[in-house]
């Protein structure tokens, strides 16, 4: 498994307005190969948004990082930070991770 974290500057919308505006994008992301789940993140106070994703394998994670970075750049977003981590499943299960 591979955990991916994205964050980037974002001026909104946030909350319910973000949910309405991004529903189609969320549906598209849900169909990504190898995606197990995504948690959407937002911080109106600091003007940031992003997400935490769990992929079944590193290849799916790497492909998604490339695709989503290009998509964000096409939306005019800069300052994108994407990080990828291996998952220690044994320790994560002890702490009730949704694996």
Secondary structure as UniProt FT lines:
FT   STRAND          2..9
FT   HELIX           15..30
FT   TURN            33..34
FT   STRAND          35..43
FT   TURN            44..47
FT   STRAND          48..55
FT   HELIX           58..74
FT   TURN            75..76
FT   STRAND          81..86
FT   HELIX           89..94
FT   TURN            95..96
//
